[in-house]
Amino acid sequence: MSLWKRAALIAKRLGYHHELNLNRELYFPSSTSLGNQSWKPPNTVVLARNPEGEIVGAETYLFKDVADTFVAEARACERALILAVALGFRRIIVEGDSLTVIKSIKKKQNDKSILRPITQYILSLETGFEEISYLFVPRIANNTAHTLAMEGRRRHAFRVWSDGVPESVQTSALKDWAAWNSRP
């Protein structure tokens, strides 16, 4: 049985079937969704915002040899903490669009998951913060990260964006922030 068929069975039992399909299509697109394009390894985006929603730091990072979407999402969380430490943040909210990964980090227990080494490292990084929380946000609510991921891939720029982010990302960030603040 293939990895995806096993994961789909487990995800279906746990109620994450829809999320698994979204992640699979994002990171391992089918040949029909790719058209004439070839598969590209997942790239991660980390955005750091201040309380007013302004982007104060960003990173695009290309993961190679990552065959599991959940591992890619957990590594993205890890990169977020590393960037927050580098920027000197003491209180942070980490938002992610993988409910499975957010739950795995929040439970703070040893398990036999493939994510365990990453989540254990994330927990060790937590000691550098006064306050940290993890929130699930639907992918549709975070267009800014998607926009920066596309800009990073288009420009072949896998780096820390310390000199500001592209205008398209700033525009998307303003829209996301307005949508977030106008929610009921």
C-alpha positions in Angstrom: 0.0 0.0 0.0 1.4 3.4 -0.9 2.2 6.1 1.7 -0.6 8.2 0.5 -3.2 5.4 0.6 -2.1 4.6 4.2 -2.2 8.2 5.1 -5.6 8.6 3.5 -7.0 5.7 5.5 -5.6 7.1 8.8 -6.7 10.6 8.0 -10.2 9.5 7.1 -10.5 7.7 10.5 -9.2 10.8 12.2 -11.4 13.3 10.3 -8.5 15.0 8.4 -9.3 13.6 5.0 -10.1 17.0 3.5 -6.9 18.5 4.9 -4.8 15.6 3.6 -6.2 16.0 0.1 -5.5 19.8 0.1 -1.9 19.2 1.3 -1.3 16.4 -1.1 -2.4 18.5 -4.0 -0.3 21.5 -2.8 2.9 19.5 -2.3 2.4 16.5 -4.6 0.2 17.7 -7.4 -1.3 15.1 -9.7 -0.3 15.1 -13.3 -3.7 16.5 -14.3 -3.3 19.5 -12.1 0.2 20.1 -13.3 -0.5 20.1 -17.0 2.9 20.3 -18.7 4.8 21.4 -15.6 7.0 19.2 -13.5 6.7 18.7 -9.7 8.7 21.1 -7.6 9.8 20.5 -4.0 7.8 22.4 -1.3 8.9 25.8 -0.2 8.1 27.3 3.1 7.2 30.8 4.0 7.6 32.4 7.4 6.0 35.8 8.0 6.6 37.8 11.1 4.1 40.6 11.8 3.9 43.2 14.6 0.7 43.8 16.5 -0.5 46.2 13.8 -0.2 43.5 11.1 2.9 45.0 9.4 5.4 42.5 8.1 8.6 43.0 10.1 10.4 39.9 8.8 10.0 37.1 6.3 11.7 34.0 5.1 11.3 31.8 2.1 12.9 28.4 2.5 13.1 25.5 0.0 12.8 22.0 1.5 14.5 19.2 -0.4 14.0 15.5 0.2 10.7 16.0 2.1 8.2 13.4 1.0 5.5 14.0 3.5 3.3 17.2 3.7 3.0 17.0 7.4 6.8 16.9 7.8 7.0 20.0 5.5 4.4 21.8 7.6 6.2 20.9 10.9 9.5 22.1 9.4 7.7 25.4 8.5 6.7 25.8 12.2 10.3 25.1 13.2 11.6 27.7 10.7 9.1 30.2 12.2 10.5 29.7 15.7 14.1 30.0 14.4 13.2 33.3 12.6 11.4 34.6 15.7 14.5 33.9 17.8 16.7 35.7 15.2 14.4 38.7 15.3 14.5 38.8 19.1 10.8 38.2 19.6 9.8 37.1 23.1 6.0 36.6 22.7 4.7 34.9 19.5 1.7 33.4 17.9 2.5 30.7 15.4 -0.2 30.2 12.8 -0.3 27.2 10.5 -2.7 25.7 8.0 -2.2 22.1 9.0 -4.5 21.1 11.9 -2.6 17.8 12.3 0.7 19.6 12.9 -0.8 22.2 15.2 -2.4 19.5 17.3 0.8 17.4 17.3 2.8 20.4 18.6 0.2 21.4 21.2 -0.1 18.0 22.8 3.6 18.2 23.9 3.9 14.4 24.4 6.2 11.9 23.0 4.5 9.7 20.4 5.6 7.5 17.6 4.7 10.0 14.9 7.0 10.8 12.1 6.8 14.4 13.3 8.2 13.6 16.8 11.8 14.6 16.2 10.6 17.9 14.7 8.0 18.6 17.4 10.6 17.8 20.1 13.0 20.3 18.6 10.1 22.8 18.4 9.4 22.3 22.1 13.1 22.9 22.9 13.0 26.1 21.0 10.0 27.2 23.0 12.2 27.8 26.1 13.5 30.9 24.4 10.1 32.6 24.6 8.1 34.2 27.4 4.8 33.3 25.7 4.0 31.1 22.7 0.8 29.8 21.2 -0.2 27.9 18.1 -3.3 28.6 16.1 -4.8 26.8 13.1 -5.8 29.1 10.3 -7.4 27.9 7.1 -5.2 28.2 4.0 -7.8 30.5 2.5 -7.3 33.0 5.3 -3.6 33.3 4.7 -3.1 34.5 1.1 0.0 36.5 2.1 2.1 33.4 2.7 1.0 31.9 -0.6 1.8 35.1 -2.4 5.3 35.2 -0.8 5.9 31.6 -1.6 5.1 32.2 -5.3 7.3 35.3 -5.3 10.1 33.4 -3.7 9.8 30.6 -6.2 9.5 33.0 -9.2 12.6 34.9 -8.1 14.5 31.8 -6.9 14.8 33.7 -3.7 15.0 31.3 -0.8 16.3 33.6 1.9 15.4 36.0 4.8 13.7 39.0 3.4 15.3 41.6 5.6 15.1 44.4 3.1 11.4 44.2 2.8 9.0 42.0 0.8 7.7 42.5 -2.7 4.8 44.9 -3.2 2.4 42.1 -4.1 3.1 40.6 -0.7 2.5 43.9 1.1 -0.8 44.3 -0.7 -1.8 40.8 0.2 -0.8 41.3 3.8 -3.0 44.4 4.0 -6.0 42.5 2.6 -5.4 39.6 5.0 -5.1 41.9 8.0 -8.3 43.8 7.0 -10.2 40.5 6.6 -8.9 39.2 10.0 -10.0 42.4 11.8 -13.4 42.4 10.2 -14.3 38.8 11.1 -17.3 38.4 13.5 
